[in-house]
Amino acid sequence: MKMALQDTTGKTCRRLLGSSLLAFALFGVLGAAQAQTTAAAQPAATTAGATHASPSPFGPLKHVSAGLLNVAYAETGPADGPVVILLHGWPYDIHSYDEVAPLLAAKGYRVLMPYARGYGDTHFLSEKTLRNGQPAALASDVIDFMDALNIKQAVLGGYDWGARSAGIVSALWPERVKALVSVSGYLIGNQAAGKNPLPPKAELQWWYQFYFATDRGRAGYEKNTHDFAKLIWQLASPQWAFDDATFERSAKALDNPDHVDITVFNYRWRLGLVQGESRYDALEQKLATAPSISVPTITLEGDANGAPHPAPEDYAKRFTGKYEFRLISGGIGHNLPQEDPQAFAKAVIDADHL
C-alpha cells in the first residue's frame, strides 16, 4: 500500500483535519447481507437525439435499455478496447470527462460515460417506477448498464455521487471491476451512520442536505436549479475559474424531469427521512457493514476541495488490495476530472496496471 501524502502546508492540514470529521458519517453499524444483481436484457445500443443534454464532443449520444432505465451515454475509443466507465457527480454531468476520455481513448481504452438516473437524456422506462435516489439504486444502475452492453468487467472511475457508485460496485461486485479510481476515496455510507450528529463546522458543510429535508428546500431547488447548482460548483471548487459556457453545458443535464426528485430523495434518504425500496434492502444491509474494497484502487483528492469529504488517513484501511493515494495540487477542487483531466486520466491508466 502506498500513501503519497505530499502536501503538508498548514492550510491543507487544517482542511484535512476538518474533513476527517466526516468519517463519522461514512462508517456505520455492522450487518450482513448478500449482494444481488438484477437480471437485465441484452439489447444492442442505439443512437438517439438528446433532449436534456448538451452535445457531446464524441458524437450523438447512444441509448440502451438497462434495468429500470433507458440510459443515455457517450462513447469513445476502440470498440474492442478494455472498458473504462466514468461516472459523474451531483450537480454535474458527463462533460466532466470531455478531456479525460480522449486521453484514455488514445491509450486504447473503450470509454463509456453514462448519464445517471435523473440526468441528461437518461429516463425511466416506466412512469410508475419510484424516483429513488438511494445509493444502492444508483450503483445497481451501473451493473444493469454493464449487463445491457455485455460488459463483464471494467475499470471504474468517478467523483462525488459517481465515486460512491463506483465504490459500491467495487465492494459488492468486485468480479466486475478491474480497477477503481475514486475522488475523495471511500464514500460508502448508510442511514444508521447518518443519524450521528457531527460537530457544528462539519454540519455547516452539509447545509444543502438540511435544505432538501424541507418542503421549502425542495421547492427552492426546483425553482432555482441552475442557480443552486452554480453555487455548489463555486463552493466545491473555490479556485476553479470556470466560465458560464462551461457551466451551462453541464447544467442542461439538470433539466431532466426526474432530477429534482432523485436529488431530494438521495439527501433525505441519507438522513433517514425516506425509506428506500425493499429490492435494495439486502444491498444496503451489506453496505451498512462498511465493506472493504479489494480491487486495485487509486484514490485522489484535490488540494482545494471545498465540498464535504473525508481525510485520506480515515479511509485508507478500507482498501485492502493494491492501493495508492494521490493529492493533486494546484488549486484543484471537487470536480477533479474536469479541473485536472491529465491527473485523472493518468490515475485510471495507472490503476489498471497496479
C-alpha positions as CSV (number, residue, x, y, z in Angstrom):
1,M,0.0,0.0,0.0
2,K,1.4,3.4,-0.9
3,M,0.2,6.7,0.6
4,A,1.5,9.8,-1.1
5,L,0.5,12.5,1.4
6,Q,2.8,15.1,-0.1
7,D,1.2,18.4,0.7
8,T,2.0,19.4,4.3
9,T,1.1,23.1,4.2
10,G,-0.8,24.4,7.2
11,K,-3.8,25.3,5.1
12,T,-4.1,21.8,3.7
13,C,-3.6,20.1,7.1
14,R,-6.4,22.2,8.6
15,R,-8.7,21.3,5.7
16,L,-7.9,17.5,6.1
17,L,-8.4,17.8,9.9
18,G,-11.7,19.4,9.5
19,S,-12.8,17.0,6.8
20,S,-11.9,14.0,8.9
21,L,-15.0,14.7,11.0
22,L,-16.9,13.3,8.0
23,A,-15.6,9.9,8.8
24,F,-18.3,9.7,11.5
25,A,-21.0,10.0,8.8
26,L,-19.5,7.4,6.5
27,F,-18.9,4.3,8.6
28,G,-21.8,2.8,10.4
29,V,-23.3,-0.2,12.2
30,L,-22.5,-3.8,11.3
31,G,-24.8,-6.2,9.5
32,A,-24.8,-8.9,6.9
33,A,-26.3,-9.5,3.5
34,Q,-25.7,-10.9,0.2
35,A,-25.2,-8.8,-2.9
36,Q,-27.9,-9.1,-5.6
37,T,-27.8,-8.4,-9.3
38,T,-30.9,-7.5,-11.3
39,A,-31.2,-9.6,-14.4
40,A,-31.2,-7.4,-17.5
41,A,-32.0,-7.9,-21.1
42,Q,-29.2,-7.7,-23.6
43,P,-30.4,-5.3,-26.3
44,A,-28.0,-3.6,-28.7
45,A,-27.2,0.0,-28.1
46,T,-28.8,2.5,-30.4
47,T,-28.3,6.2,-31.1
48,A,-30.9,8.9,-30.4
49,G,-31.1,12.6,-30.0
50,A,-30.7,14.0,-26.5
51,T,-33.4,16.3,-25.2
52,H,-31.8,17.2,-21.8
53,A,-28.1,17.1,-22.6
54,S,-25.7,19.4,-24.4
55,P,-24.0,17.9,-27.5
56,S,-21.1,15.5,-26.7
57,P,-17.7,16.0,-28.4
58,F,-17.8,12.3,-29.1
59,G,-20.8,12.4,-31.4
60,P,-24.5,11.6,-30.9
61,L,-25.4,10.1,-27.5
62,K,-26.1,6.4,-27.5
63,H,-29.1,4.8,-25.6
64,V,-29.6,1.4,-24.2
65,S,-32.4,-0.1,-22.1
66,A,-30.7,-1.3,-18.8
67,G,-32.7,-2.4,-15.8
68,L,-35.2,0.3,-14.9
69,L,-33.7,2.9,-17.3
70,N,-33.1,3.9,-20.8
71,V,-29.6,5.1,-20.3
72,A,-28.0,7.8,-22.4
73,Y,-24.3,7.7,-22.7
74,A,-21.3,8.9,-24.7
75,E,-18.6,6.6,-26.0
76,T,-15.2,7.0,-27.5
77,G,-12.2,4.8,-28.2
78,P,-11.9,1.4,-30.0
79,A,-14.9,-0.8,-29.6
80,D,-12.7,-3.8,-28.8
81,G,-10.6,-2.0,-26.2
82,P,-10.6,-2.6,-22.4
83,V,-13.6,-0.8,-21.0
84,V,-13.5,2.2,-18.7
85,I,-16.8,3.5,-17.3
86,L,-16.6,7.1,-15.9
87,L,-19.4,8.2,-13.5
88,H,-20.3,11.8,-12.8
89,G,-21.5,13.5,-9.7
90,W,-24.1,16.0,-8.4
91,P,-24.8,18.6,-9.7
92,Y,-22.6,17.9,-12.7
93,D,-22.8,15.6,-15.8
94,I,-20.7,13.6,-18.2
95,H,-19.0,16.7,-19.6
96,S,-16.7,16.4,-16.6
97,Y,-14.9,13.8,-18.8
98,D,-14.7,15.7,-22.1
99,E,-10.9,16.0,-21.8
100,V,-10.3,12.8,-19.8
101,A,-11.9,10.5,-22.3
102,P,-9.7,11.3,-25.3
103,L,-6.6,10.7,-23.3
104,L,-7.8,7.2,-22.4
105,A,-9.0,6.5,-25.9
106,A,-5.6,7.4,-27.2
107,K,-4.3,4.6,-25.0
108,G,-6.7,2.1,-26.5
109,Y,-9.5,2.1,-24.0
110,R,-13.2,2.0,-24.8
111,V,-14.5,4.8,-22.7
112,L,-18.2,4.9,-21.7
113,M,-19.8,7.9,-19.9
114,P,-23.4,7.3,-18.8
115,Y,-25.8,9.8,-17.5
116,A,-27.1,8.8,-14.1
117,R,-30.8,8.5,-13.3
118,G,-32.3,11.9,-13.2
119,Y,-29.7,13.5,-15.5
120,G,-29.4,14.3,-19.2
121,D,-31.4,12.1,-21.5
122,T,-31.5,9.1,-19.2
123,H,-35.1,8.2,-18.4
124,F,-37.1,5.6,-16.5
125,L,-38.8,3.0,-18.7
126,S,-42.0,3.2,-16.6
127,E,-43.7,6.2,-15.2
128,K,-44.7,4.0,-12.2
129,T,-41.2,3.5,-11.1
130,L,-40.3,5.3,-7.9
131,R,-37.8,8.1,-8.5
132,N,-35.4,6.6,-6.0
133,G,-32.1,8.3,-5.4
134,Q,-30.7,5.9,-2.7
135,P,-27.0,4.9,-3.3
136,A,-27.8,1.2,-3.8
137,A,-30.2,2.0,-6.6
138,L,-27.6,4.2,-8.4
139,A,-24.9,1.5,-8.0
140,S,-27.3,-1.1,-9.3
141,D,-27.9,1.0,-12.4
142,V,-24.1,0.6,-13.2
143,I,-24.4,-3.1,-13.0
144,D,-27.5,-3.1,-15.2
145,F,-25.7,-0.8,-17.7
146,M,-22.8,-3.2,-17.9
147,D,-25.1,-6.2,-18.3
148,A,-27.1,-4.5,-21.1
149,L,-23.8,-3.9,-23.0
150,N,-22.4,-7.4,-22.3
151,I,-19.5,-5.9,-20.3
152,K,-18.1,-8.5,-17.9
153,Q,-15.5,-6.2,-16.3
154,A,-14.4,-2.6,-16.5
155,V,-12.2,0.0,-14.8
156,L,-14.5,2.3,-12.9
157,G,-13.7,6.0,-12.2
158,G,-15.8,8.7,-10.6
159,Y,-16.2,11.6,-8.2
160,D,-18.9,12.7,-5.8
161,W,-22.1,10.5,-6.4
162,G,-20.1,8.8,-9.2
163,A,-17.3,7.8,-6.8
164,R,-19.8,6.5,-4.4
165,S,-21.5,4.3,-7.0
166,A,-18.1,3.1,-8.3
167,G,-17.1,2.2,-4.7
168,I,-20.3,0.3,-4.0
169,V,-19.9,-1.7,-7.2
170,S,-16.3,-2.4,-6.3
171,A,-17.3,-3.6,-2.8
172,L,-20.3,-5.7,-3.7
173,W,-19.4,-6.9,-7.2
174,P,-15.6,-7.0,-7.2
175,E,-15.5,-9.5,-10.0
176,R,-17.0,-6.8,-12.3
177,V,-14.3,-4.3,-11.5
178,K,-10.7,-4.5,-12.9
179,A,-9.6,-1.3,-11.1
180,L,-11.1,1.7,-9.3
181,V,-10.3,5.4,-9.3
182,S,-12.2,7.3,-6.7
183,V,-12.1,11.0,-5.9
184,S,-12.3,11.6,-2.2
185,G,-11.8,7.9,-1.5
186,Y,-14.2,5.7,0.3
187,L,-17.7,7.3,0.2
188,I,-19.9,4.3,1.2
189,G,-22.3,5.3,3.9
190,N,-25.6,4.2,5.5
191,Q,-28.7,5.6,7.3
192,A,-27.6,4.4,10.7
193,A,-24.3,6.4,10.5
194,G,-26.3,9.3,9.1
195,K,-28.2,9.6,12.4
196,N,-25.0,10.6,14.2
197,P,-24.7,14.3,14.7
198,L,-21.4,15.9,13.6
199,P,-19.6,18.8,15.1
200,P,-21.0,22.2,14.1
201,K,-18.4,23.0,11.4
202,A,-18.9,19.7,9.7
203,E,-22.7,20.1,9.8
204,L,-22.4,23.5,8.2
205,Q,-20.8,22.0,5.1
206,W,-24.0,19.9,4.7
207,W,-26.3,22.9,4.6
208,Y,-27.9,21.8,1.4
209,Q,-28.8,18.4,2.8
210,F,-30.8,20.0,5.5
211,Y,-32.3,22.4,3.0
212,F,-33.5,19.5,0.9
213,A,-35.1,17.9,4.0
214,T,-37.7,20.7,3.9
215,D,-40.6,21.3,1.5
216,R,-39.2,24.8,1.1
217,G,-35.9,23.4,0.1
218,R,-37.4,21.1,-2.5
219,A,-39.5,23.9,-4.0
220,G,-36.4,26.2,-3.9
221,Y,-34.3,23.7,-5.8
222,E,-37.0,23.1,-8.3
223,K,-37.4,26.8,-8.9
224,N,-33.7,27.7,-8.9
225,T,-32.0,24.5,-10.1
226,H,-29.3,26.2,-12.2
227,D,-28.5,29.0,-9.8
228,F,-28.3,26.4,-7.0
229,A,-26.0,24.2,-9.0
230,K,-23.7,27.1,-9.9
231,L,-23.4,28.0,-6.2
232,I,-22.4,24.4,-5.4
233,W,-19.8,24.5,-8.2
234,Q,-18.3,27.7,-6.7
235,L,-18.3,26.4,-3.2
236,A,-17.0,23.0,-4.1
237,S,-14.2,24.3,-6.3
238,P,-13.4,27.8,-5.0
239,Q,-10.2,28.2,-7.2
240,W,-11.7,26.8,-10.4
241,A,-12.4,29.8,-12.8
242,F,-15.0,28.0,-14.9
243,D,-16.8,30.2,-17.4
244,D,-20.6,30.5,-18.0
245,A,-20.4,28.4,-21.1
246,T,-18.7,25.5,-19.2
247,F,-21.4,25.6,-16.5
248,E,-24.3,25.9,-18.9
249,R,-23.1,22.9,-21.0
250,S,-23.5,20.7,-17.9
251,A,-26.4,22.5,-16.3
252,K,-28.6,21.4,-19.2
253,A,-28.5,17.9,-17.9
254,L,-30.3,19.1,-14.7
255,D,-33.4,19.9,-16.8
256,N,-34.2,16.1,-16.7
257,P,-37.8,15.9,-15.4
258,D,-36.7,13.4,-12.7
259,H,-33.7,15.4,-11.5
260,V,-35.2,17.2,-8.5
261,D,-37.0,14.1,-7.3
262,I,-33.8,12.0,-7.5
263,T,-31.7,14.7,-5.8
264,V,-34.1,15.3,-2.9
265,F,-34.7,11.6,-2.4
266,N,-30.9,11.0,-2.2
267,Y,-30.3,13.5,0.6
268,R,-33.5,12.7,2.5
269,W,-32.6,9.1,2.4
270,R,-29.2,9.8,4.0
271,L,-30.9,11.3,7.0
272,G,-33.5,8.5,7.2
273,L,-36.3,10.8,6.3
274,V,-37.4,8.5,3.5
275,Q,-37.1,4.8,3.1
276,G,-35.7,3.0,0.1
277,E,-37.2,0.2,-1.9
278,S,-37.2,-3.3,-0.5
279,R,-35.5,-4.6,-3.6
280,Y,-32.3,-2.9,-2.3
281,D,-32.6,-3.9,1.3
282,A,-30.0,-6.7,1.1
283,L,-27.5,-4.4,-0.6
284,E,-28.0,-1.7,2.0
285,Q,-27.5,-4.2,4.8
286,K,-24.2,-5.2,3.3
287,L,-23.2,-1.6,2.8
288,A,-24.0,-0.9,6.4
289,T,-21.0,-3.0,7.4
290,A,-18.7,-0.6,5.6
291,P,-17.3,-3.4,3.4
292,S,-13.7,-3.3,2.3
293,I,-12.7,-2.8,-1.3
294,S,-10.2,-5.3,-2.6
295,V,-9.9,-4.3,-6.2
296,P,-6.8,-2.3,-7.3
297,T,-7.5,1.3,-6.4
298,I,-6.1,4.8,-6.7
299,T,-7.9,7.5,-4.7
300,L,-7.5,11.2,-5.5
301,E,-8.1,14.4,-3.6
302,G,-7.8,18.0,-4.9
303,D,-5.9,20.3,-2.6
304,A,-8.7,22.9,-2.8
305,N,-11.8,20.7,-2.5
306,G,-14.4,22.8,-0.8
307,A,-17.1,20.1,-0.6
308,P,-17.5,17.7,2.4
309,H,-15.0,14.9,2.1
310,P,-13.2,12.5,4.5
311,A,-9.5,12.7,5.1
312,P,-7.4,10.0,3.3
313,E,-6.0,8.6,6.5
314,D,-9.5,7.9,7.7
315,Y,-10.4,5.6,4.9
316,A,-7.1,4.1,3.7
317,K,-7.7,0.9,5.7
318,R,-11.0,0.3,3.7
319,F,-8.9,-0.6,0.7
320,T,-7.4,-4.0,1.2
321,G,-5.9,-4.6,-2.3
322,K,-3.2,-2.7,-4.2
323,Y,-3.8,0.9,-3.2
324,E,-2.4,4.4,-3.7
325,F,-3.5,7.8,-2.7
326,R,-2.6,10.9,-4.6
327,L,-3.0,14.5,-3.6
328,I,-3.5,16.7,-6.7
329,S,-2.2,20.2,-6.1
330,G,-2.7,23.5,-8.0
331,G,-6.0,24.7,-6.5
332,I,-7.9,21.6,-7.7
333,G,-11.4,21.3,-6.3
334,H,-14.3,18.8,-6.2
335,N,-14.8,18.2,-9.9
336,L,-11.3,16.8,-10.2
337,P,-11.6,15.1,-13.7
338,Q,-12.7,18.4,-15.3
339,E,-10.2,20.6,-13.3
340,D,-7.2,18.3,-13.9
341,P,-8.0,15.8,-16.6
342,Q,-4.4,14.8,-17.0
343,A,-4.1,13.7,-13.4
344,F,-7.4,11.8,-13.5
345,A,-6.6,10.0,-16.8
346,K,-3.2,9.0,-15.5
347,A,-4.8,7.6,-12.4
348,V,-7.1,5.4,-14.5
349,I,-4.2,4.1,-16.6
350,D,-2.0,3.5,-13.5
351,A,-4.8,1.8,-11.5
352,D,-5.3,-0.5,-14.4
353,H,-1.7,-1.6,-14.1
354,L,-1.3,-1.8,-10.3
